[in-house]
Amino acid sequence: MDVSDFDFDLPSDLIAQMPRAERGSSRLLVLDRRTDAITHTSFHELPGMLQRGDLLVANNTRVFPARLIGRRVPSGGAVECLLLHRLGVLRPGSGQAESWEALVHPGQKLRPGARVQFGTLPAVHGEVLERRFYGRRLMSLWAEDGRDLMEVIEEIGHVPLPPYIRRLDAPPDRDRYQTIYARATGSVAAPTAGLHFTGPLLEALRIAGVERTELTLHVGYGTFKPVRSERVEDHIVDPEPYVIDVDAAGAINRALDERRRIVGVGTTTTRALESAAARGAGRVTSSASVADLFIYPGFNFRVIGALLTNFHLPRSSLLMLVSAFAGRERVLNAYREAIDRKYRFYSYGDAMLIV
C-alpha cells in the first residue's frame, strides 16, 4: 500500500492556530460507515449522536510543559530543549539528577559534555551525555537547591504546541491544550479528540445513558513522526506507554460481553485498547504496557465500534488508523467535504465522529 494513497490537499488557512473562543463550540462531522451518510452538526450535540448504553473511553493523560528555553553554559548562547522521555534517576538524593531523552536546538553545537541552564530562579541545569538519532540527545537534568525537578519544570516550562501551530505558546494554552479530565502527567502532546469536552457535556452524556471510563496513554513526540517510507507497511510507529486499571478493564469487557458499542475518544485511546486486546486474545486486562500497534487498512478491530477524532495530517499514521476503521475512500471523501465546508484541522480544530 502506497503512502501517497493517503495524501490530500489542505489549504494552510484551515490549520487551526488558536482554540475556539469557547471550549466545546467546535463543529462535528458525523460519518456513518454503513450508509456513507455525512451529517454536519456541533460538538455539543454529541449526546444525540450516541446511543444509550454506549461506553465512551477517553485518555486521561496530562501534558506537561516539556519545552525548556535557556542558554548554554558558559557561552550564553540560546538553547531550546523538548523533553521526550524520562529514563531514570542518575544521582539519588537531594538535588537528584534524572536522565531524559530530548530534542535539542541547536543540535550541532550541543555535543556530549555541553552544559545548559533553563530559567534563573528557579533553574534547571543540564548536561548532554550522548548523541542519538534525528537530533535527539540523552540529557542529565537537575534542579538547583535540591528542588524537585518536575516541580521546577512545571513552573518554568512552556506548553509543547505541535509544529504546525506556528506561534509561541501563550498562557491560555496551559488550560486549552489539556482535556478537562487530564490527571496523569506524562504527555508531550494532547489527546486532541478530548479537548472538546466540557463538564456540562459530560453530564449530558451521563443523563443520555452513555457510560464513560478512562485509561492513560502518554502521547509521545512520535505522534508527529512523518511516514518517511514509500510503502505503508515499511513504517514503524513509536511505542507509547499505557495503563488500564481494573475498573476500566471491567467496564470495557462488560460492554464487549453485552455487545454494547465502545466509542474510542481519539487515536491514542484506540491504540491502547486495540493493543491490549491483541495481547489478551480479544479481552482487555488490567495492565501497564506499551501501545506498539501500527494500525492501517486491513487491521481487524476487536474493541472499538465508533471513533471520535480530530482531522489529521496528510500521509500520517493517524490518518491511516482512521482509514483502517472507516475505509480510505470514505474517509478521504469526508475530508474533502470538510475542506469544502471550511472545517478547522488538527489539534485545535474541529471533530469527526465515525459510527
TAZI-V592250 format. One line per field, one symbol per residue. ss: DSSP state (H for helix, E for strand, - for the rest). phi: phi as a letter, one per 30 degrees, with the letter a starting at -180 (. if undefined). burial: + if it has 24 or more other C-alpha atoms within 12 Angstrom, else -. A space follows every 50 residues. Layout:
BEGIN
ss->???
phi->???
burial->???
END
This chain:
BEGIN
ss->-EHHHH-----HHHE-----------EEEEE------EEEEEHHHHHHH- ----EEEEE-EEE---EEEEEEE----EEEEEEEEEEEEEE-----EEEE EEEEE-HHH-----EEEEE---EEEEEEEEE-HHHEEEEEEEEHHH--HH HHHHHH-E--------------HHHH-------EEEE----HHHHH--HH HHHHHHH---EEEEEEE---HHHH------EHHH-----EEEEE-HHHHH HHHHHHH----EEEEHHHHHHHHHHHHHH-------EEEEE--------- -----EEEEE------HHHHHHHHHH-HHHHHHHHHHHHH----E----- EEEE-
phi->.ddddccacbeddcddcbddebdjcddbccccddcidcccbcdddeedcc cejdcccbccdcdcddccbabdccdiddbbbcdcbdclccbdjdidcccb cbcbbddddccejdcbbcibbdbccabdcadbdhidbcccbacdiidddd ddeedcdcddddddccaddbedddcdcaddcdbcdlccbddddddddbed ddddddddicdbbbbbbddcdddcddddddcedddbdddbdbbcdddddd dddddddchddccddjdddddddddddddchjcccdacabdbdccbejdc dccdcabcadccddicdddddddddcjddddddddddddecidccieccd bbccc
burial->--+--+++-+---++++++---+++++++++++----++++++++++-++ +-++++++++++++++++++++-----+++++++++---------+++++ +++++-+-+++--++++++--++++++++++----+++++++++---+++ -++++++++++++-+---+---++-+++++++-+++++++++++++++-- ++--++---+++++++++++++++-++----+--+-++++++++---++- ++++++---+++++++++++++++++++----+++++++++++++++--- ++++++++++++++++++++++++++++-+++-++++++---++++++++ +++++
END
